[in-house]
Amino acid sequence: MISADLNPHSVPWWILAPQGTEAQAIAKGLGKTDRIHLQAMPVGATAVQSFLANLAQTWTAKEKPQGLLVMGVTGSLSADYDIGQAVWVEQCQYWGNGDHGQGQEYVGDRRLMDRVNHLLGPEWQIPMVKGITVSEVVCRGEEKELLGKKSGAQVVDMENTAVLAFGEANQIPVAILRVVSDTMAQDLPNLNGVFTEQGALQPLPLAKALLRRPLAAGHLIQGSLKACAQLTAIAQSLSSSNRGTGKIPRWWDCGKMLGKQLL
């Protein structure tokens, strides 16, 4: 938890976002600012776990972030959450590799969520949901519906629990802010196999997967564009939250800029 007597002008914060279009959409919204640190991360829980462990070894005591805000897209497991809906993932559990409902359930830091909500302002009314993290893309609509019923979750992703576990192990508050990019009933192209073990997107396998199912690919692209536009809008709100000066409060300052190795 964030301590109640924390000085907001001396605390470093990071935004973590999956590499590629999600991180790029957020960077577009932030604009040219040195007040917010955006760090791209790989795709997939295993890759994120290794990435964060290696990243943590580079921090000095002063460089260690005191809060991590994860931003990106998510799949819906409920008819109540449509494309473009922003959600706070308050609770999340790992459901990969047959570990269905047996793993630890992680909880996002409510104080950090409240602080971000304050920055975003009243125009953003973002509901809190339960999520699950999986090891592979859930491609079929009926699979998503069944997964939602079994888990009781409203959204699904591939990274959240890795960041939450890292935060818990290193005593760093974590909050998860995602935007829905595909509906519960929506079929997706088979995207399993388009990422390397290190969580990097492979353009050729991705192109082949999209071409095999052009209709589903078209819907995926449309949903991703809408979700990324929302990520950009949220980032713009964060960047301009201090409207009196046009600057973000210094407690978002983190030093180094975007991790270029992943973009």
C-alpha positions in Angstrom: 0.0 0.0 0.0 1.0 3.6 -0.5 1.8 5.2 2.9 -0.6 7.9 4.0 2.2 10.4 4.6 3.8 10.0 1.2 5.1 13.2 -0.3 3.5 13.4 -3.8 6.3 15.6 -5.1 9.1 13.1 -4.5 7.5 9.8 -5.6 8.4 8.1 -9.0 5.6 6.4 -10.9 5.8 4.2 -14.0 3.2 3.4 -16.7 3.8 -0.1 -18.1 2.2 -1.0 -21.4 2.6 -4.0 -23.8 5.0 -3.2 -26.6 3.8 -2.1 -30.0 0.4 -0.4 -30.7 -0.7 -0.2 -27.1 2.5 1.5 -25.9 2.5 3.7 -29.0 -1.1 4.8 -28.4 -0.3 5.8 -24.9 2.9 7.6 -26.0 0.8 9.6 -28.5 -1.5 10.7 -25.8 1.2 11.7 -23.4 2.9 13.8 -26.0 6.3 15.4 -25.4 6.6 15.3 -21.6 9.4 14.5 -19.3 6.9 14.2 -16.4 5.6 10.7 -17.0 7.7 7.6 -17.6 6.3 5.1 -20.0 7.9 1.7 -20.1 7.1 -0.8 -22.8 7.0 -4.5 -21.7 6.7 -7.8 -23.6 3.5 -9.8 -24.2 2.7 -12.7 -22.0 3.0 -13.4 -18.2 6.2 -15.5 -18.4 8.0 -12.9 -20.6 6.9 -10.1 -18.4 8.1 -11.9 -15.3 11.6 -12.3 -16.7 11.6 -8.8 -18.1 10.6 -7.1 -14.8 13.1 -9.3 -12.8 15.9 -8.1 -15.1 14.7 -4.5 -15.0 14.6 -4.5 -11.2 18.3 -5.4 -11.1 19.2 -2.1 -12.9 17.5 0.0 -10.2 19.3 1.8 -7.4 17.3 2.3 -4.2 16.4 5.8 -5.4 15.3 4.6 -8.8 12.9 1.9 -7.6 9.4 3.0 -8.6 6.9 3.4 -5.8 4.0 2.7 -8.1 3.2 0.8 -11.3 0.2 1.7 -13.5 -0.4 -1.0 -16.1 -2.3 0.3 -19.2 -3.3 -1.7 -22.3 -6.1 -3.5 -24.0 -8.1 -6.5 -22.7 -10.7 -9.0 -23.9 -14.2 -9.0 -22.5 -15.7 -12.1 -20.9 -19.0 -10.4 -20.2 -21.8 -9.0 -22.4 -21.8 -6.0 -20.0 -18.4 -4.7 -21.3 -18.2 -3.6 -24.9 -15.3 -2.4 -27.1 -13.9 0.9 -25.9 -14.9 0.4 -22.3 -12.2 1.3 -19.8 -12.0 -0.8 -16.7 -10.0 -1.0 -13.5 -9.0 -4.6 -12.9 -9.4 -4.7 -9.1 -8.8 -8.5 -8.7 -6.9 -10.9 -11.0 -6.0 -14.5 -11.0 -3.8 -16.7 -13.2 -5.7 -19.2 -15.3 -3.0 -20.5 -17.6 -1.4 -23.9 -18.1 -4.3 -25.7 -16.5 -4.1 -23.7 -13.3 -7.8 -22.8 -13.4 -8.9 -21.0 -10.3 -6.1 -22.6 -8.2 -3.6 -19.8 -8.3 -3.2 -16.8 -6.0 -5.7 -14.0 -6.5 -4.1 -10.6 -6.6 -5.7 -7.3 -5.7 -4.7 -4.0 -7.3 -3.8 -1.0 -5.0 -7.0 1.0 -4.4 -5.1 4.1 -3.2 -3.2 4.2 -6.5 -6.4 3.8 -8.5 -8.0 6.6 -6.5 -5.0 8.9 -7.2 -5.2 8.2 -11.0 -9.0 8.7 -11.0 -8.3 12.1 -9.4 -5.9 13.0 -12.2 -8.3 11.8 -14.9 -11.2 13.9 -13.5 -14.9 13.3 -13.3 -15.4 12.9 -17.1 -13.9 9.4 -16.7 -16.2 7.0 -14.9 -14.3 3.7 -14.9 -15.8 0.6 -13.3 -13.9 -2.0 -11.3 -14.0 -5.6 -12.6 -12.5 -9.0 -11.9 -9.9 -10.3 -14.4 -8.0 -13.4 -15.2 -4.6 -13.8 -16.9 -4.1 -16.6 -19.4 -1.1 -18.1 -21.2 -2.6 -18.1 -24.6 -5.0 -15.9 -26.6 -8.6 -17.0 -26.2 -9.8 -17.0 -29.8 -13.3 -18.3 -29.9 -16.4 -16.5 -28.6 -17.8 -19.6 -27.0 -14.5 -20.1 -25.2 -14.6 -16.6 -23.8 -18.2 -17.0 -22.6 -17.4 -20.3 -20.9 -14.3 -18.9 -19.3 -16.2 -16.0 -18.0 -18.8 -18.3 -16.4 -16.2 -20.6 -14.8 -14.0 -17.8 -13.5 -16.6 -15.2 -12.6 -14.3 -12.7 -14.3 -15.3 -9.9 -16.7 -12.1 -9.5 -18.6 -9.1 -11.5 -19.7 -5.4 -10.6 -20.5 -2.0 -12.1 -20.7 0.2 -9.9 -18.3 -1.7 -8.6 -15.3 -0.8 -11.3 -12.7 2.9 -11.1 -13.6 3.0 -7.4 -12.8 0.9 -7.8 -9.7 3.0 -10.6 -8.4 6.2 -8.6 -9.1 4.7 -5.6 -7.2 3.7 -7.8 -4.2 7.2 -9.4 -4.1 8.9 -6.0 -4.3 6.5 -4.0 -2.2 5.5 -1.8 -5.1 1.8 -0.8 -5.4 0.2 -1.8 -8.8 -3.0 -0.7 -10.5 -4.3 -2.1 -13.7 -6.2 0.1 -16.2 -7.3 -1.7 -19.4 -9.6 -0.9 -22.3 -11.8 -3.6 -24.0 -10.7 -4.4 -27.5 -12.9 -7.5 -28.3 -16.3 -8.6 -27.1 -17.2 -11.8 -25.3 -19.0 -13.2 -28.4 -16.3 -12.1 -30.9 -14.1 -14.7 -32.6 -10.5 -13.8 -33.1 -7.9 -15.0 -35.5 -5.6 -17.7 -34.0 -2.9 -15.5 -32.6 -1.1 -18.2 -30.6 2.3 -18.6 -32.1 2.7 -15.0 -33.3 4.8 -14.0 -30.3 8.3 -15.2 -29.4 9.2 -16.7 -26.0 10.5 -13.3 -25.1 7.1 -11.8 -25.8 8.0 -10.0 -29.1 5.5 -9.8 -31.9 6.5 -11.6 -35.1 5.1 -9.7 -38.2 5.1 -12.6 -40.6 3.3 -15.1 -38.4 0.8 -12.3 -37.5 0.1 -11.5 -41.2 -0.5 -15.2 -41.9 -2.8 -15.6 -38.9 -4.8 -12.5 -40.1 -5.1 -13.8 -43.7 -6.4 -17.1 -42.6 -9.5 -15.5 -41.0 -10.0 -12.2 -42.8 -13.4 -11.4 -41.3 -12.3 -12.0 -37.7 -9.1 -10.1 -38.5 -11.1 -7.1 -39.7 -13.2 -7.1 -36.5 -10.0 -7.4 -34.4 -8.3 -4.5 -36.1 -11.4 -2.3 -35.7 -11.7 -3.1 -32.0 -8.0 -2.6 -31.4 -8.1 0.8 -33.1 -11.1 1.9 -31.0 -9.5 0.6 -27.8 -6.2 2.3 -28.6 -8.0 5.6 -29.3 -9.3 5.3 -25.7 -5.8 4.6 -24.4 -4.6 7.7 -26.2 -7.5 9.8 -24.7 -6.8 8.5 -21.2 -3.1 9.3 -21.6 -4.0 12.8 -22.8 -6.1 13.3 -19.7 -3.2 12.2 -17.5 -0.8 14.5 -19.3 -3.0 17.6 -19.0 -4.4 16.9 -15.5 -2.7 19.9 -14.1 -4.6 22.3 -16.3 -3.3 25.4 -14.5 0.2 24.8 -15.8 -0.2 22.3 -18.5 2.2 20.0 -16.5 1.7 16.8 -14.7 2.4 16.9 -10.9 6.0 16.0 -10.2 5.1 12.8 -8.3 4.7 11.2 -11.8 8.3 12.1 -12.6 10.5 9.0 -13.1 13.6 10.1 -14.9 14.3 7.9 -18.0 11.9 7.8 -20.9 10.4 5.0 -22.9 12.3 1.7 -23.1 13.4 2.0 -26.8 14.5 -1.6 -26.9 10.9 -2.8 -27.0 9.4 -0.3 -29.5 
